[in-house]
Amino acid sequence: MAQTQISDVVVPSVFAPYVQLLSTELSLLVRTGVVATSPALDSFLSGGGTFIDMPHWNDLSDTEANVSGDDRSDLLNPVVTSSGKDAIPQKIDKVQTVAIRNNRNQNWSTMDLSAQLAGSDPMSAIANRVAAYWVRQDQLTLNSTIKGLVAGTATLVNDIAEGAEGTPAAGNLFSADALLDTLQLMGDHKQNLSAIAVHSAVHTKMQKLNLIDFVSNSDANVGFGTYMGKSLIVDDGLAITSDGTNDEYFTIAFGANAFAQGTGSPRVAAEVSRQALAGNGGGQEVLTSRREFVLHPNGFTVKAAVAAGQSPTNTELEASDAYSLSVARKLVPFAVLKTNG
């Protein structure tokens, strides 16, 4: 019986869009609104360039409103010295932020995918595996970005973790009070926070404290329960740092549209190549998947020097000087709690 090959089941023109659709459906970050798709970023990625300017308007200032009167307009009688009775229009400030294009790819050989080829729908089976891979990659990229933002902007984080010089106590661990203090970093914008991402160790701590609600028909429950009506996302890819003695965990409260995402179409998004000489001439097939995307934290500007290559690695995104804050702190739709567990 002839062996099924990747090239027999993967049609690149069908496979690549299918993987992108599955990735969107599988992403909890997209489903909870933490990551919002941006047509402007999609349009940018369809052209050239590494950086994109993203102008937006600040909110209106809280300058006290004028008291209405019935004085004649100064503009109607310009010969007369102005009486100064006309209202002076306030201006709306524009903020310019900058995002960066990401170019990524990954490759898998026949041996890695051989178990999938026996399925009743092998292309679907392979696509599901590739889509799940890219979902995890997006989470790692987002987590690395937040790690760099926290390192460079102290007002984003409530750090109650114990350093290397001490032993963590109860006050260094996750608690409802600590999370409430973290939400307060958003000021009166804390009501806009809609999701909380936690490491599984912190999620277990929340369960022991009986903090989690499970409402099966709630749109906010994406499988891990809710807290204070907010969606809970459990992700072991969340930043964990260690000073050699104590582990430190990030718990992140997000608002809607905390990150803007754009998706492009690489010239060859998916292809199957054959290595004729592999296996001492036996041959080997390799599936390659490529992505062009933007995953940008709203309220920040990426630095031009962030990437040594064409686009940044996750490690480069973790640098404290990768981004600069462009708006008032409470307009940044997320806050981070740092604990020892």
C-alpha positions in Angstrom: 0.0 0.0 0.0 1.4 3.4 -1.0 2.2 5.8 1.9 0.3 9.0 2.2 2.6 12.0 1.7 2.1 15.6 3.0 2.0 16.8 -0.6 -0.9 14.5 -1.3 -3.1 16.2 1.3 -1.9 19.7 1.8 -3.0 22.2 -0.9 -1.2 25.4 0.1 -3.7 27.8 -1.4 -6.4 26.2 0.7 -4.3 25.2 3.7 -2.9 28.7 4.6 -6.3 30.5 4.9 -7.7 27.5 6.8 -4.9 27.7 9.3 -5.4 31.4 9.8 -9.2 30.9 10.4 -8.5 28.1 12.9 -5.9 30.2 14.7 -8.5 33.0 15.2 -11.2 30.6 16.4 -8.8 28.9 18.9 -7.3 32.1 20.4 -8.7 32.9 23.8 -7.0 36.3 23.6 -9.2 37.1 20.5 -12.3 35.5 21.9 -12.1 37.5 25.1 -11.4 40.8 23.2 -7.9 41.3 24.7 -6.6 41.2 21.1 -8.7 43.1 18.6 -8.2 42.8 14.8 -7.4 46.0 13.0 -8.3 46.6 9.4 -5.7 49.4 9.3 -2.9 47.0 10.3 -4.2 44.4 7.8 -4.0 47.1 5.1 -0.5 48.1 6.2 0.7 44.4 5.9 -0.6 44.1 2.4 2.1 46.7 1.4 5.7 47.2 2.2 7.5 48.7 5.1 8.6 47.7 8.6 7.0 50.4 10.8 3.5 51.8 10.7 2.3 55.1 12.2 -0.9 54.7 14.1 -2.3 58.2 14.9 -5.3 58.4 17.3 -7.1 61.2 19.2 -6.9 61.7 22.9 -10.1 62.0 24.9 -11.6 65.5 25.3 -10.1 67.5 28.2 -12.1 68.2 31.4 -11.8 72.0 31.0 -14.8 73.5 32.8 -17.7 74.3 30.4 -18.5 77.9 29.5 -21.4 79.8 31.0 -23.7 80.8 28.2 -24.4 84.5 27.7 -26.1 86.9 25.2 -23.2 89.2 24.3 -22.7 90.2 20.7 -20.0 88.3 18.9 -16.6 90.0 18.6 -16.4 88.6 15.1 -19.5 90.5 13.9 -17.9 93.9 14.7 -14.2 93.7 14.1 -13.7 97.5 14.1 -14.6 97.7 17.8 -11.9 96.5 20.3 -12.6 92.9 21.2 -14.6 92.5 24.3 -13.4 89.0 24.8 -16.9 87.6 25.1 -16.5 84.9 22.4 -15.9 81.3 23.6 -12.4 80.0 22.8 -12.6 76.5 21.2 -10.6 73.8 22.9 -8.3 71.6 20.8 -8.2 67.8 20.5 -4.8 66.4 20.9 -3.5 63.7 18.5 -1.1 61.0 19.7 1.2 59.2 17.3 2.1 55.6 18.1 4.3 53.3 16.0 3.9 49.5 15.5 6.3 47.0 13.8 5.8 44.2 11.3 6.6 40.7 12.4 7.8 38.0 10.0 7.8 34.5 11.4 8.0 30.9 10.0 8.2 27.3 11.2 8.9 24.0 9.4 7.9 20.4 10.1 9.1 17.3 8.5 7.1 14.2 7.5 8.3 12.3 10.6 6.8 15.0 12.9 3.5 14.8 11.2 3.3 11.1 10.3 0.8 10.3 13.0 -1.6 12.9 11.5 -1.5 11.4 8.0 -3.5 8.4 9.1 -6.6 10.6 10.0 -9.8 10.5 8.1 -9.2 14.1 7.1 -5.4 14.5 7.2 -5.3 18.1 5.9 -7.7 19.2 8.7 -5.7 17.2 11.3 -2.4 18.9 10.2 -4.0 22.3 10.0 -5.4 22.0 13.5 -1.9 21.2 14.8 -0.3 24.1 12.9 -3.0 26.5 14.0 -2.6 25.5 17.6 1.1 26.1 17.3 0.6 29.7 16.0 -1.9 30.4 18.8 0.7 29.4 21.4 3.3 31.5 19.5 1.0 34.6 19.7 0.6 34.1 23.4 4.4 33.9 23.9 4.9 37.0 21.8 2.3 38.9 23.8 3.8 37.7 27.1 7.3 38.8 26.0 5.9 42.2 25.0 4.3 42.7 28.4 7.5 41.5 30.1 9.4 44.3 28.3 6.7 46.9 29.0 6.7 46.1 32.7 10.5 46.3 32.8 10.4 49.8 31.2 7.2 51.3 32.8 6.9 50.8 36.6 3.4 52.2 36.7 2.1 49.2 34.9 2.9 46.8 37.7 2.0 46.1 41.4 5.0 44.1 42.5 4.5 42.3 45.9 7.0 39.5 45.2 9.9 38.8 47.5 13.3 39.1 46.0 16.3 36.7 46.3 17.2 38.0 49.7 14.1 36.7 51.5 11.6 33.9 51.8 8.1 34.5 50.4 5.4 34.9 53.0 1.6 35.1 52.6 1.8 38.8 51.7 3.9 37.9 48.7 1.3 35.5 47.2 -1.7 36.1 45.1 -4.8 37.4 47.0 -8.0 39.2 46.2 -6.7 42.4 48.0 -3.5 42.3 45.9 -5.5 42.0 42.7 -7.8 44.9 43.6 -4.7 47.0 44.3 -3.5 46.1 40.9 -6.8 47.1 39.2 -6.5 50.4 41.0 -3.5 51.2 38.8 -6.0 51.9 36.1 -7.8 54.5 38.3 -11.4 55.2 37.2 -10.7 53.2 34.0 -10.5 49.9 35.9 -14.1 49.3 35.1 -13.0 48.7 31.5 -10.9 45.7 32.5 -12.6 42.5 31.2 -10.2 39.6 31.4 -7.5 38.3 33.7 -4.7 36.0 32.5 -3.1 33.8 35.2 -0.5 31.0 35.4 -2.0 27.6 36.3 -0.3 27.8 39.7 -2.0 31.1 40.4 -5.3 29.7 39.1 -5.1 26.9 41.6 -4.4 29.4 44.4 -7.6 31.3 43.3 -9.5 28.0 43.4 -8.3 27.3 46.9 -9.4 30.8 48.0 -12.8 30.1 46.4 -12.5 33.2 44.2 -13.7 31.7 40.9 -17.2 31.6 39.6 -18.3 28.9 37.2 -21.4 30.0 35.2 -21.7 27.6 32.2 -23.8 29.9 30.1 -21.7 33.0 30.7 -20.1 34.5 27.6 -17.2 35.6 29.9 -16.4 32.0 30.8 -14.0 30.6 28.2 -13.4 27.4 30.1 -11.6 28.5 33.3 -14.4 30.3 35.1 -14.7 34.0 35.9 -13.6 36.4 38.6 -15.6 39.6 39.4 -17.4 39.0 36.1 -14.1 39.0 34.2 -13.0 36.2 31.9 -10.2 34.0 33.3 -7.5 32.8 30.9 -5.0 30.2 32.2 -1.6 30.2 30.4 1.6 28.6 31.6 3.4 30.7 29.0 2.9 33.8 31.1 6.1 35.4 32.3 7.8 33.6 35.2 11.1 35.0 36.3 13.5 33.5 38.8 16.2 35.2 40.7 17.8 31.9 41.5 15.8 31.5 44.7 12.2 32.6 44.3 9.9 32.3 41.3 7.8 35.3 40.3 4.5 35.1 38.5 2.7 37.6 36.3 -1.1 38.0 36.7 -2.4 40.3 34.0 -5.7 42.2 34.0 -6.7 43.2 30.4 -9.2 45.6 29.0 -10.8 45.1 25.6 -8.5 46.0 22.7 -5.4 46.0 24.9 -3.5 44.7 21.8 -4.2 45.5 18.2 -3.5 42.7 15.7 -3.1 42.8 12.0 -2.6 39.8 9.7 -0.8 39.8 6.4 -0.4 37.4 3.5 3.2 36.3 2.9 4.0 35.7 -0.8 4.1 32.0 -0.1 2.2 31.4 3.1 2.5 27.6 3.0 4.4 25.1 0.9 5.6 21.6 0.9 9.2 21.0 -0.2 11.0 17.7 -0.8 14.6 17.0 0.3 15.6 14.2 -2.1 18.9 13.4 -0.4 17.6 13.1 3.2 17.6 9.7 4.8 20.6 8.6 2.6 18.5 9.2 -0.5 15.2 7.9 0.9 13.8 11.4 0.8 11.9 13.7 3.2 9.0 16.1 2.9 8.9 19.4 4.9 5.8 21.6 5.5 6.6 25.3 5.9 4.1 27.8 7.4 4.9 31.5 7.2 3.1 34.5 8.9 3.3 38.3 8.7 1.5 40.0 11.5 1.4 43.0 13.9 0.7 42.5 17.6 0.9 45.9 19.1 0.2 47.1 22.7 -2.2 50.1 22.5 -0.8 53.2 24.0 2.8 52.5 23.2 5.3 53.2 20.5 7.9 50.6 19.4 11.5 51.9 19.2 13.2 51.8 15.8 16.2 49.9 17.2 14.2 47.1 18.8 15.2 44.5 16.2 18.6 43.5 15.1 17.1 41.8 12.1 14.1 42.4 9.8 11.7 42.0 12.7 12.0 41.5 16.5 12.5 38.2 18.3 10.6 37.6 21.5 13.8 38.1 23.5 14.2 41.6 21.9 10.6 42.5 22.8 11.4 41.8 26.5 14.0 44.6 26.6 13.0 47.5 28.9 13.6 50.0 26.1 11.7 48.2 23.3 8.6 50.5 23.8 7.8 53.9 25.1 4.6 55.0 26.7 2.6 57.4 24.5 -0.6 58.1 26.5 -1.6 58.7 30.1 -1.1 55.6 32.3 -4.8 54.9 32.9 -5.5 54.8 29.2 -3.3 51.8 28.9 -5.8 48.9 29.1 -3.9 46.4 31.3 -2.2 46.1 34.7 0.1 43.5 36.1 0.4 41.8 39.5 3.7 40.3 40.3 3.7 37.6 43.0 5.6 34.6 44.2 2.7 32.3 43.5 
